[in-house]
Amino acid sequence: AYYNELHKINFNLPYRWNITSESSGGDLAMVIEPNLALEHNAKTIVEQSGFIPQLLVNTKPKSPTLAENLNFFSIRGGDQPEVSHNYIFENEEGKRAHLMVSTQNLETETETIQFKIIQLRFSNSDTDYSIVYLNVNEWFRYEVNAFSYTVDNFEIEIDGKMQKLNFGDSPVFQMLMKDAKAEPEPESPPPARIGSGCLIATASYDSELAPQVQLLREIRDNTI
């Protein structure tokens, strides 16, 4: 278990994940990664993806305005994030949280890497908290349970005592986690052509030599 007296945070680390970086003062900025010496599935994924999945836990003083509260994590040097899901919801106690899922491309010298990010943001009376999970998009679903586990057991100080947030019980959170764990559907292939014929027209008129198909071919060749 991890407990931070200064920032009033308490949670259990995901199984075989370790804290690899932590700020020593001021705002909390923590990086948590799988222990590749023990977590062999994660090691296999990292060898194929070239990236170690990360959990980030951050705090900062609560912003006075809503606009400042909505600043979310993005990868430095990446392009504009594309948001696929964006929800504000409440737990059973009426505490609000902001949950977002996005993708972001990062150009390297040799390739473009697409990352997927899921992040949860919430507050008490004086502090903003965020829990972020990021990984290469293709491998995102394999370690996203680490994010769900952290959210489920995360505690902060509310009204002078440590309390669980129970955001993981929300139907919104559960829906997005189910979606995050699902295997992505393969992209549909482009329509096929056979020789110089028009596949749709040939299927409609039974023969590539039909006059109607010949007419459509002439229109296509003269306009495309």
Backbone torsions as a table, in degrees:
resi	resn	phi	psi	omega
1	ALA	NA	148.6	178.7
2	TYR	-115.4	132.3	176.3
3	TYR	-134.6	132.2	178.8
4	ASN	-120.1	110.2	-177.0
5	GLU	-66.8	-39.3	-177.1
6	LEU	-64.7	-44.8	-174.6
7	HIS	-100.0	1.1	175.9
8	LYS	55.5	57.1	-179.9
9	ILE	-126.6	139.2	176.6
10	ASN	-143.4	127.4	175.5
11	PHE	-163.5	159.6	175.4
12	ASN	-91.4	134.7	176.3
13	LEU	-69.4	146.4	173.1
14	PRO	-57.2	151.4	-176.5
15	TYR	-57.6	124.2	178.5
16	ARG	64.7	26.2	169.6
17	TRP	-109.0	145.7	-178.3
18	ASN	-127.1	152.8	171.2
19	ILE	-75.0	120.3	-179.0
20	THR	-104.7	-15.7	179.2
21	SER	-156.5	138.6	179.8
22	GLU	-152.9	130.4	178.0
23	SER	-66.3	148.0	-175.2
24	SER	-92.6	-16.2	-178.8
25	GLY	-161.0	171.3	-178.2
26	GLY	69.0	-141.6	178.4
27	ASP	-66.8	146.4	177.6
28	LEU	-80.6	132.0	173.9
29	ALA	-138.5	104.3	-172.1
30	MET	-120.3	138.6	175.0
31	VAL	-117.4	129.9	-179.2
32	ILE	-123.8	131.1	-177.3
33	GLU	-135.3	155.3	176.5
34	PRO	-66.4	144.0	175.5
35	ASN	-80.5	103.6	-172.4
36	LEU	-69.1	-18.9	177.0
37	ALA	-73.0	-22.9	-178.4
38	LEU	-111.1	-33.3	-175.4
39	GLU	-96.4	88.8	-171.2
40	HIS	-70.3	-33.3	177.4
41	ASN	-62.8	-44.3	178.2
42	ALA	-64.0	-37.8	179.8
43	LYS	-62.2	-42.3	178.9
44	THR	-62.0	-41.8	179.7
45	ILE	-65.4	-42.8	-179.6
46	VAL	-63.3	-38.7	178.8
47	GLU	-62.4	-31.4	-179.3
48	GLN	-88.3	-35.1	-176.3
49	SER	-89.1	-27.1	-177.4
50	GLY	79.8	10.4	-177.9
51	PHE	-139.4	136.9	176.7
52	ILE	-88.2	122.3	178.2
53	PRO	-60.0	148.3	-175.1
54	GLN	-133.3	143.9	164.2
55	LEU	-108.3	134.6	177.2
56	LEU	-119.9	132.4	175.1
57	VAL	-121.8	121.0	-174.5
58	ASN	-131.9	152.1	171.7
59	THR	-134.2	156.8	170.0
60	LYS	-158.8	159.3	178.5
61	PRO	-56.8	142.8	-177.2
62	LYS	-62.7	131.4	-178.7
63	SER	-77.0	145.8	-177.2
64	PRO	-75.9	-18.3	-177.0
65	THR	-121.2	153.2	-179.3
66	LEU	-63.6	-38.6	-177.8
67	ALA	-59.5	-41.9	179.2
68	GLU	-70.8	-29.0	179.2
69	ASN	-68.9	-18.4	-174.3
70	LEU	-95.4	14.8	174.3
71	ASN	-75.2	117.6	-176.1
72	PHE	-110.8	162.8	-178.3
73	PHE	-66.1	138.6	169.1
74	SER	-144.8	160.9	-175.7
75	ILE	-81.4	125.5	179.6
76	ARG	-64.0	129.9	-179.4
77	GLY	90.3	-7.1	178.8
78	GLY	-85.2	173.1	178.5
79	ASP	-81.6	-172.8	-179.1
80	GLN	-65.0	124.4	179.4
81	PRO	-61.6	144.5	175.7
82	GLU	-106.6	113.7	-175.2
83	VAL	-86.8	125.7	178.6
84	SER	-102.5	-28.4	178.6
85	HIS	-141.1	138.9	-176.6
86	ASN	-153.0	105.9	-173.8
87	TYR	-131.8	140.6	164.2
88	ILE	-110.5	126.7	-176.4
89	PHE	-142.9	172.1	-179.2
90	GLU	-122.9	150.3	170.6
91	ASN	-86.2	-176.9	-176.1
92	GLU	-65.6	-22.3	179.2
93	GLU	-89.4	1.5	178.7
94	GLY	87.1	7.6	176.9
95	LYS	-78.8	135.4	-175.2
96	ARG	-96.0	149.5	175.6
97	ALA	-142.6	157.3	179.3
98	HIS	-119.9	121.9	-176.2
99	LEU	-119.2	128.6	-177.1
100	MET	-136.6	141.9	172.9
101	VAL	-122.7	132.6	-177.9
102	SER	-146.9	164.0	170.2
103	THR	-122.8	154.4	-178.1
104	GLN	-151.9	133.7	179.8
105	ASN	-93.7	140.8	177.1
106	LEU	-125.9	120.8	179.5
107	GLU	-83.6	129.7	171.1
108	THR	-113.0	-177.3	-179.6
109	GLU	-67.1	-24.4	-173.2
110	THR	-116.4	-18.2	-174.0
111	GLU	-162.4	171.8	172.7
112	THR	-108.6	124.8	-178.7
113	ILE	-108.3	130.2	176.9
114	GLN	-101.7	123.6	177.4
115	PHE	-102.7	152.1	172.5
116	LYS	-119.0	140.1	-173.2
117	ILE	-133.3	132.9	169.2
118	ILE	-122.5	133.9	-175.5
119	GLN	-144.1	141.9	179.4
120	LEU	-121.1	132.2	-179.7
121	ARG	-127.4	139.1	-177.5
122	PHE	-156.3	171.3	-172.9
123	SER	-145.0	158.3	160.5
124	ASN	-111.4	-156.4	-173.6
125	SER	-68.6	-22.9	-175.2
126	ASP	-135.0	-1.1	-174.5
127	THR	-137.1	139.5	169.3
128	ASP	-95.3	135.5	178.7
129	TYR	-120.7	147.8	173.2
130	SER	-141.7	142.6	173.1
131	ILE	-122.5	124.4	-173.1
132	VAL	-128.5	136.9	171.3
133	TYR	-122.9	132.3	176.6
134	LEU	-138.1	146.9	179.3
135	ASN	-160.2	166.3	172.2
136	VAL	-59.7	136.0	-171.9
137	ASN	-53.0	-43.6	-176.4
138	GLU	-60.7	-29.9	-175.6
139	TRP	-111.2	8.6	-173.7
140	PHE	-55.7	-45.0	-171.3
141	ARG	-68.1	-20.7	-172.5
142	TYR	-72.5	-28.1	-178.0
143	GLU	-119.8	11.1	-176.8
144	VAL	-68.3	-17.2	175.7
145	ASN	-60.1	-26.9	178.0
146	ALA	-63.1	-37.4	176.6
147	PHE	-66.4	-48.7	-179.3
148	SER	-59.9	-42.7	-179.7
149	TYR	-63.3	-42.4	-179.5
150	THR	-64.6	-44.8	178.7
151	VAL	-60.8	-41.4	-175.2
152	ASP	-62.4	-34.1	-174.8
153	ASN	-112.7	12.3	-176.5
154	PHE	-75.1	133.7	177.9
155	GLU	-125.0	141.6	171.8
156	ILE	-131.6	168.4	179.4
157	GLU	-84.3	124.2	176.6
158	ILE	-131.6	125.6	-179.2
159	ASP	54.1	40.7	173.8
160	GLY	82.7	4.1	178.1
161	LYS	-142.1	151.3	-179.4
162	MET	-71.8	131.7	-177.3
163	GLN	-138.1	141.1	170.9
164	LYS	-72.9	151.9	-175.6
165	LEU	-94.6	-27.3	177.3
166	ASN	57.8	28.4	176.0
167	PHE	-68.7	-24.7	-179.9
168	GLY	-66.4	-16.0	178.7
169	ASP	-83.6	-9.7	-177.2
170	SER	-68.2	137.9	174.7
171	PRO	-57.8	-34.1	177.8
172	VAL	-63.2	-47.8	-179.5
173	PHE	-63.1	-44.6	-178.7
174	GLN	-64.4	-37.8	178.1
175	MET	-63.0	-45.2	-178.4
176	LEU	-69.8	-33.1	177.0
177	MET	-68.2	-38.8	176.5
178	LYS	-61.6	-42.5	178.4
179	ASP	-66.2	-38.5	-178.0
180	ALA	-67.4	-29.3	-178.4
181	LYS	-87.5	-11.4	-175.7
182	ALA	-73.8	146.1	176.1
183	GLU	-71.8	127.9	-178.3
184	PRO	-63.1	142.4	178.0
185	GLU	-72.7	139.9	178.3
186	PRO	-66.3	148.1	179.2
187	GLU	-69.1	143.2	179.3
188	SER	-70.0	135.2	178.1
189	PRO	-70.8	155.5	177.9
190	PRO	-67.0	155.5	177.6
191	PRO	-55.6	138.3	-176.0
192	ALA	-90.4	152.2	172.8
193	ARG	-118.4	144.2	176.7
194	ILE	-112.2	114.6	-177.2
195	GLY	58.0	-134.6	178.3
196	SER	-98.7	6.1	-175.5
197	GLY	-80.8	167.7	175.5
198	CYS	-101.3	114.3	-171.3
199	LEU	-60.6	-46.0	-176.4
200	ILE	-65.8	-45.4	-179.2
201	ALA	-64.8	-42.3	-179.8
202	THR	-62.0	-40.1	178.0
203	ALA	-64.7	-31.6	-177.7
204	SER	-76.6	-36.3	-173.4
205	TYR	-109.7	6.6	171.6
206	ASP	74.2	-19.0	-176.7
207	SER	-143.5	138.9	176.8
208	GLU	-68.8	-17.5	-177.6
209	LEU	-95.2	0.1	179.3
210	ALA	-60.7	143.6	-178.9
211	PRO	-55.6	-37.5	-179.4
212	GLN	-63.7	-38.9	179.3
213	VAL	-68.4	-41.0	177.3
214	GLN	-59.0	-40.6	179.3
215	LEU	-65.1	-44.4	179.3
216	LEU	-63.6	-36.2	179.6
217	ARG	-65.6	-41.6	178.4
218	GLU	-62.4	-41.1	177.9
219	ILE	-63.1	-42.9	-179.3
220	ARG	-63.0	-47.3	-175.3
221	ASP	-67.7	-25.6	-178.1
222	ASN	-88.4	-13.6	-175.3
223	THR	-120.1	-19.5	-176.1
224	ILE	-102.7	NA	NA
